Amino acid sequence: MKKVVSTLGIAFIGGLIALAATRFVYNQQNSFQQLNHPSSQTNFHLTGQKTTGSTTGFLDFTLAAEKSLHAVVHIRTTAEQVNNLAYDPFAEWFFGPQKRGQNFIMQGSGSGVIISDDGYIVTNNHVVAGADKIEVTLNDKRVFQAEVIGTDASTDIALLKIAEKDLPVLIYGNSDEVKIGEWVLAVGNPFNLNSTVTAGIISAKGRNNILDNSKRPIESFIQTDAAVNPGNSGGALVNTEGELIGINTAIASNNGAYQGYSFAIPVNIVKKIVSDLVEFGAVQRAYMGVSIQDIDAKFASEKNISRLKGVYVSGLSEGGSAQDAGIETGDVITKVQEVSVSSVSELQEQLSRYRPGDKINVSVLRNNKEMILPVTLKTLDNTTRLVKKSELKKYSVEELGVEFQDIEAEELAKFRLENGVRVSKLKAGKFAQVGIRENFIITNIDRKKINSAEEAQRALENKKGNVIIEGNYTNGVRASYSFVL
C-alpha cells in the first residue's frame, strides 16, 4: 500500500511540474508570436510619415487616390507614316511588286495630368511626339481632341490643351521636400487599363543617365518602386496628401515591362517648363557656362578636396555666366541659392528652374574655404535675351503651298539631326500632293544640306525640273520624296 501511495504521489508531483513547464513554454512562445506578428488591435505609426484619410493611425492611400484619379487622363495618339522601303530586287523576285510609299497608321497611348481647370494637361514629350491626332479621355469617360501647346525634348515634357472648363486638377507639391523612404502613388493607364493606382516608396533621388544621352537630356529623376508599365508615361506620381510631385517617365527594364524601378521628373522642373511653354511657346534655358563633374573619394584625394559633396568645375566657357561671376576652374559648387547640390544631376535640376537673366547666389568651395558668388545666368550664346517661338524665322514658297520654319539646335539634337528645317504649314500644292505632311523635317534638297528656312526657300524658288526632298518625321521615320516642277 505504501508503494502504491508513493508512486501516486510521485506521479502527481511530476504532473504538476510538467503542467507548470508546459504553461511556461506556452507563455514564452505566445510572447514571441506577438513580437513578430502584431495584433490587429495594436496601433502603429510610421516614423516621419504622414497619414491621410484614416482615423486608426494606419497609412491610408484612399484620399490621395481619390484626388489623383479624377485629374489623370488617358491619352491616345495616331500618326500616319509612309512606308519608304528602298527598292529590293530580291523581294520583288520572291514576293512580287512591293508597295512603297504606302501610308499606314501607328497608334500609341499614355497618360497625362490636368494641371489647370481650363484644360492644360502635362504629359511626356515621347507620348505625343510625331502624333497627327491626340485624343484625351477623362476619368468620367468624356473624350476631347487635344492641341499641343509646346514640347521640350531635354526634359521630356509636353503641354497639351483641351477645350473644357471646370476640370479637376492635381495640386503641385514640392519635389525638393520629397524624402527617401516616403510613400507615393503612381497613377496612370498601363496597358490601356484605365485609372490604375500602384503604391511604393521613394527609393532614390537625383538619378541620371536614364534617357538617351544623344538628346542632351536634363535628368534628376525621382526613383520609386511603385509599379509602372508602358502606358503610365506622363501619369502622376503623388504623395500621400494627393499632391503632384513628379511625372512618371521611364522604367529600368531588360524586357520592356516593370522590373522593380521607375523614374519620374520632379514637379519643380515640370512647373518651370510648363510656365515657359505657356508664356513663350518655347523653353527658356539658362546656363552657367561651366564644365562640371561628380566628386568621388579618389578624385577628392587627387585634388585635395576636403568634402565629397558638391560638383567640381573642370572648365569655363569664355564669356559665360560663371566666368563673369568670378568662378574658377577647380572650384567646387556646393549650393545654388539655399539648396545643396551633391551631383551633376542635382546642379542641372536647380539650374533648370531659372531663365536667362535671372540672378542667383552660388556657393563654391575654393582652397577648402566657402564663398558665395552672385551669378547672372545666360543663354548658350552668352546673352540674357528671352526668345519666343514666334520669333523663329519663317519663309514660304506660295506656289508649292508650303511654309518653312527654322528649328532650334536642341530640338534637332533630340532627333539626332545635324541640320534641318521644319515644314510648319501646308496648303494645296506640290508638297501636299506628293504626301509630305506638316512637321516633316527637311534635311536635304537635291542632295544638298538645308540649315535654315531661308536656304530651303532659295533652293526651291524658280526651280525647274526634278526635285528631291529628303528628311525625317518626328517619330523617327526617314522619308524621301521626288516631284517635277
C-alpha positions in Angstrom: 0.0 0.0 0.0 2.8 2.3 0.8 4.4 1.7 -2.5 1.2 2.5 -4.3 0.7 5.7 -2.4 4.3 6.7 -3.0 4.0 6.0 -6.7 0.8 8.1 -7.0 2.4 10.9 -5.0 5.4 11.0 -7.2 3.2 10.9 -10.4 1.1 13.7 -9.0 4.1 15.9 -8.3 5.6 15.1 -11.7 2.3 16.0 -13.4 2.3 19.4 -11.6 5.9 20.0 -12.7 5.0 19.0 -16.3 2.0 21.3 -16.3 4.0 24.2 -14.9 6.7 23.7 -17.5 4.1 23.5 -20.3 2.5 26.7 -19.2 5.8 28.5 -19.0 6.8 27.4 -22.6 3.4 28.3 -23.9 3.7 31.9 -22.5 7.2 32.3 -24.0 6.0 31.1 -27.4 3.0 33.4 -27.3 5.2 36.4 -26.4 7.4 35.6 -29.4 4.5 35.5 -31.8 3.2 38.8 -30.6 6.6 40.5 -31.2 6.7 39.1 -34.8 3.0 39.2 -35.7 1.5 42.2 -34.1 -2.2 42.0 -33.1 -4.6 43.9 -35.4 -5.7 45.9 -32.4 -2.2 47.3 -31.9 -1.9 50.9 -33.2 1.3 51.5 -35.2 2.6 54.8 -36.8 5.2 55.0 -39.5 8.0 57.3 -38.2 8.2 60.5 -40.1 5.4 59.5 -42.5 2.2 61.5 -43.0 -1.1 59.5 -42.7 -4.1 60.6 -44.6 -7.8 59.8 -44.6 -7.6 57.4 -41.6 -8.8 57.6 -38.1 -7.0 54.5 -37.0 -3.4 55.8 -37.4 -2.6 53.4 -40.2 -1.3 54.7 -43.5 -4.3 55.1 -45.9 -3.9 55.9 -49.6 -7.6 56.3 -50.4 -7.8 60.1 -50.2 -4.7 60.5 -52.3 -6.0 58.0 -54.9 -9.4 59.8 -55.0 -7.8 63.1 -55.6 -5.5 61.7 -58.3 -7.8 59.5 -60.3 -10.1 62.4 -61.5 -7.2 64.5 -62.6 -5.2 61.8 -64.5 -6.3 61.3 -68.2 -5.8 58.6 -70.8 -4.0 59.8 -73.9 -4.3 58.0 -77.3 -2.3 59.1 -80.3 -2.4 58.3 -84.0 0.2 59.0 -86.6 0.2 58.4 -90.3 3.5 57.2 -91.6 4.9 56.5 -95.0 6.4 53.2 -95.9 9.6 54.3 -97.8 11.4 51.0 -98.2 14.2 51.0 -100.6 13.8 49.0 -103.8 14.7 45.4 -103.2 15.0 43.3 -106.4 15.2 40.0 -104.3 11.9 40.8 -102.5 10.4 41.7 -105.9 11.6 38.3 -107.3 10.2 36.2 -104.4 7.2 38.2 -103.3 6.1 40.2 -106.3 5.8 44.0 -106.6 6.4 45.8 -103.3 4.1 48.6 -102.1 6.5 51.5 -101.5 5.2 54.9 -100.5 2.1 53.5 -99.0 0.7 55.2 -95.9 -0.1 53.3 -92.7 -1.4 54.3 -89.2 0.6 53.9 -86.0 -1.2 54.2 -82.6 0.2 54.9 -79.2 -1.1 55.6 -75.7 0.0 57.1 -72.4 -1.2 59.2 -69.5 -1.5 62.9 -68.6 -2.2 65.1 -65.7 -4.7 68.0 -65.6 -2.8 71.0 -64.0 -5.4 73.7 -64.6 -9.2 73.7 -64.6 -9.3 75.4 -68.0 -7.8 72.4 -69.8 -4.0 72.4 -69.6 -2.5 68.9 -69.4 1.1 67.9 -68.8 2.5 64.7 -70.2 5.7 63.3 -71.6 7.1 64.5 -74.9 7.7 60.9 -76.1 3.9 60.2 -75.6 2.8 62.7 -78.2 5.9 63.1 -80.4 5.1 62.7 -84.1 1.3 62.4 -83.4 -1.1 63.7 -86.0 -4.1 63.3 -83.7 -4.2 63.3 -79.9 -7.3 62.1 -78.1 -7.8 62.7 -74.3 -10.2 60.6 -72.3 -11.1 61.9 -68.9 -11.8 59.7 -65.9 -15.6 60.3 -66.4 -15.2 58.9 -69.9 -15.6 62.2 -71.8 -13.4 62.4 -74.9 -11.6 65.5 -76.3 -9.2 66.3 -79.1 -6.0 67.9 -77.7 -3.8 70.7 -79.1 0.0 70.7 -78.4 0.9 74.0 -76.8 4.6 73.1 -76.6 7.2 70.4 -76.0 10.7 70.1 -74.5 12.8 67.2 -75.6 15.5 67.8 -73.0 13.2 67.2 -70.0 10.7 65.0 -72.0 7.8 67.3 -71.1 4.9 68.2 -73.3 2.0 70.6 -72.6 -1.5 69.9 -74.1 -4.7 71.9 -74.1 -8.3 70.7 -74.4 -11.4 73.0 -74.8 -13.1 72.4 -71.5 -13.6 74.3 -68.2 -14.1 73.4 -64.5 -11.9 70.3 -64.7 -10.5 68.5 -61.7 -6.8 69.3 -61.1 -3.8 68.0 -59.2 -2.2 70.5 -56.9 1.6 70.9 -57.3 3.6 69.6 -54.4 7.3 70.4 -53.7 9.7 67.8 -55.1 12.6 69.4 -53.0 10.8 68.2 -49.9 10.4 64.6 -51.0 12.3 62.2 -48.7 13.8 58.8 -49.5 11.5 56.2 -47.9 8.4 58.3 -48.3 5.3 56.5 -49.6 4.0 57.5 -53.0 1.4 56.5 -55.6 1.8 56.1 -59.3 -1.4 56.9 -61.2 -1.9 56.2 -64.9 -3.2 53.9 -67.6 -0.7 51.0 -68.1 -1.5 48.6 -70.9 -4.7 50.7 -71.6 -6.0 49.7 -68.1 -7.8 53.0 -67.3 -7.3 54.7 -63.9 -4.7 52.3 -62.3 -3.1 53.2 -58.9 0.0 51.5 -57.6 2.0 52.2 -54.4 5.6 52.3 -53.4 8.3 54.3 -51.8 10.9 56.9 -52.9 14.0 54.7 -53.3 16.4 57.4 -54.6 16.6 61.0 -55.9 18.8 62.7 -58.5 19.0 59.7 -60.8 20.5 60.4 -64.3 21.8 58.6 -67.4 18.2 57.2 -67.8 17.3 58.8 -71.2 19.2 58.8 -74.5 22.3 60.9 -73.9 22.3 61.9 -77.6 19.3 64.1 -76.9 21.2 66.1 -74.3 18.7 65.4 -71.5 18.4 67.3 -68.3 17.9 64.5 -65.7 17.4 64.4 -62.0 14.8 61.7 -61.7 12.9 60.6 -58.6 13.3 56.8 -58.4 10.5 54.8 -56.9 9.5 51.1 -56.6 5.8 51.8 -57.4 4.8 49.6 -60.3 4.9 51.5 -63.6 4.5 49.9 -67.1 4.0 51.1 -70.7 1.1 53.4 -70.7 2.0 55.0 -67.4 4.2 57.5 -69.2 3.0 61.1 -68.5 1.0 60.0 -65.5 1.1 61.3 -61.9 3.5 60.5 -59.0 1.7 61.8 -55.9 2.4 61.9 -52.2 0.0 60.7 -49.5 -1.6 64.1 -49.5 -2.6 63.7 -53.1 -0.1 66.4 -54.3 1.7 66.0 -57.6 5.4 65.5 -57.0 6.5 64.0 -60.4 5.6 62.9 -63.9 6.2 59.2 -64.5 8.6 58.8 -67.4 10.7 55.7 -67.6 11.4 52.3 -66.1 14.6 50.2 -65.6 13.9 47.1 -67.5 15.5 44.3 -69.6 12.3 43.2 -71.2 10.2 46.5 -71.6 8.0 45.8 -68.6 8.3 46.7 -65.0 11.1 45.0 -63.1 11.3 47.0 -59.9 12.2 50.6 -60.5 10.6 53.5 -62.2 11.6 57.2 -62.7 9.7 60.4 -62.5 10.5 64.0 -63.5 10.4 66.2 -60.3 7.5 68.5 -60.3 9.6 71.6 -59.6 11.2 71.1 -63.1 7.8 70.5 -64.6 6.4 73.7 -63.2 9.1 75.8 -64.8 8.9 74.1 -68.2 5.1 74.5 -68.3 5.4 78.2 -67.3 7.8 78.8 -70.2 5.6 76.9 -72.7 2.5 78.9 -71.8 4.2 82.3 -71.8 6.7 81.9 -74.6 5.9 78.8 -76.6 9.5 77.6 -76.0 11.6 76.8 -73.0 14.0 79.5 -71.8 17.1 77.5 -70.9 19.7 79.1 -68.6 23.3 78.1 -68.4 26.2 78.9 -66.1 28.9 78.3 -68.7 30.8 75.6 -66.8 32.1 72.1 -67.5 31.4 70.0 -64.4 31.9 66.5 -63.0 31.0 64.5 -59.9 33.4 64.0 -57.0 34.3 60.6 -55.5 36.9 59.7 -52.8 39.7 59.1 -55.2 39.1 62.3 -57.2 38.8 64.3 -53.9 42.2 62.9 -52.7 43.9 63.8 -56.0 42.5 67.3 -56.0 43.0 67.9 -52.2 39.2 68.5 -51.7 38.1 68.2 -48.1 34.5 67.3 -48.8 32.9 64.7 -51.1 29.7 66.8 -51.5 29.4 69.2 -54.4 30.3 69.5 -58.1 33.8 70.1 -59.4 34.3 72.8 -62.0 36.7 71.4 -64.6 36.4 74.2 -67.2 34.7 77.5 -68.0 33.1 78.9 -71.2 34.6 82.1 -72.5 32.3 85.0 -71.6 29.9 82.7 -69.7 28.0 83.5 -66.5 30.4 81.6 -64.3 33.5 83.4 -65.6 31.8 86.8 -65.3 30.9 85.9 -61.7 34.5 85.0 -60.7 34.1 81.2 -60.5 37.4 79.5 -61.3 38.4 76.1 -62.6 39.0 73.9 -59.6 36.1 75.4 -57.6 33.5 73.1 -56.1 29.9 74.2 -56.4 28.1 73.3 -53.2 24.8 75.3 -53.3 22.5 77.1 -55.7 20.6 79.7 -53.7 20.0 77.8 -50.4 19.7 74.3 -52.0 22.7 72.0 -51.6 23.9 70.1 -54.7 25.9 66.9 -54.4 26.0 65.8 -58.0 25.9 67.0 -61.6 22.3 65.9 -62.0 21.3 67.9 -58.9 23.0 71.0 -60.1 21.3 70.7 -63.5 18.0 70.2 -61.7 18.4 73.5 -59.9 19.6 75.5 -62.9 16.7 74.2 -65.0 14.3 76.2 -62.8 15.7 79.5 -63.9 15.7 81.7 -67.1 18.4 83.7 -68.8 18.8 87.0 -67.0 17.9 85.5 -63.5 20.4 86.3 -60.8 21.3 83.5 -58.3 23.7 83.1 -55.5 26.1 80.2 -56.0 28.2 78.8 -53.1 31.6 77.5 -54.0 34.5 75.8 -52.2 37.9 77.2 -53.1 41.0 76.1 -51.3 38.7 74.4 -48.8 37.1 77.8 -48.0 33.5 78.5 -48.8 32.4 81.7 -50.6 29.1 83.0 -52.1 29.2 84.5 -55.6 26.3 86.2 -57.4 25.7 84.8 -60.9 23.6 86.2 -63.7 22.6 83.3 -65.9 22.8 83.4 -69.7 21.9 81.5 -72.8 24.3 79.3 -74.7 25.3 82.2 -76.9 26.0 84.3 -73.7 23.0 86.7 -73.9 20.2 87.2 -71.5 17.5 87.6 -74.2 14.3 85.5 -74.0 13.2 84.2 -77.3 9.6 83.4 -78.3 8.8 80.6 -80.6 7.0 83.0 -82.9 10.4 84.8 -83.4 11.9 81.9 -85.3 12.3 82.8 -88.9 9.7 81.6 -91.4 9.7 81.5 -95.1 7.2 80.3 -97.6 7.0 79.2 -101.2 3.4 80.1 -102.2 3.3 78.1 -105.5 4.3 74.9 -103.6 1.9 75.5 -100.8 4.5 75.2 -98.1 5.8 77.3 -95.2 9.2 76.6 -93.6 10.4 77.3 -90.1 13.8 77.3 -88.5 14.5 74.7 -85.8 16.5 75.3 -82.6 19.7 73.2 -82.2 18.3 71.5 -79.1 15.3 70.1 -81.0 17.5 68.9 -83.9 19.7 67.1 -81.3 16.5 65.4 -80.0 16.0 63.8 -83.4 19.8 63.1 -83.9 20.0 65.5 -86.8 22.8 67.9 -87.5 20.7 70.2 -89.7 17.1 70.7 -91.0 14.1 72.9 -91.4 10.5 72.3 -90.4 7.5 72.1 -92.8 5.3 74.2 -90.5 2.3 74.7 -92.7 0.8 73.2 -95.8 -1.8 74.3 -98.3 -2.9 73.0 -101.6 0.3 72.5 -103.7 3.0 70.1 -104.7 4.2 69.2 -101.2 0.7 68.1 -100.1 0.2 66.2 -103.4 3.2 64.0 -103.0 2.3 63.1 -99.4 4.6 65.4 -97.4 2.9 66.3 -94.0 3.3 69.1 -91.6 6.2 68.9 -89.1 8.3 67.0 -91.6 11.9 68.0 -91.1 13.7 68.6 -94.4 17.4 67.8 -94.2 18.4 67.8 -97.9 17.0 69.3 -101.1 18.6 67.9 -104.3 21.2 66.2 -102.1 22.4 69.5 -100.5 22.1 70.1 -96.8 19.5 72.6 -95.7 20.3 74.5 -92.5 17.6 77.2 -92.4 14.2 78.2 -93.7 15.8 80.8 -95.9 18.1 78.2 -97.5 15.0 76.0 -98.2 13.2 78.9 -99.9 16.2 79.7 -102.0 16.6 76.1 -103.1 13.0 75.9 -104.4 12.3 79.3 -105.7 12.3 79.5 -109.5 13.4 75.8 -109.5 12.6 73.9 -112.8 12.8 70.1 -113.3 13.1 67.3 -110.9 13.2 68.0 -107.1 14.3 65.5 -104.4 13.2 66.2 -100.8 14.8 64.2 -98.0 14.2 64.3 -94.3 12.7 62.8 -91.2 9.4 62.8 -89.4 9.4 63.5 -85.7 8.6 59.8 -84.9 12.0 58.8 -86.5 10.8 57.6 -89.9 13.0 58.8 -92.7 11.4 59.7 -96.0 12.3 60.8 -99.4 10.0 62.5 -102.0 10.6 63.5 -105.6 8.5 65.5 -108.0 8.8 67.7 -111.1 8.4 71.5 -111.2 
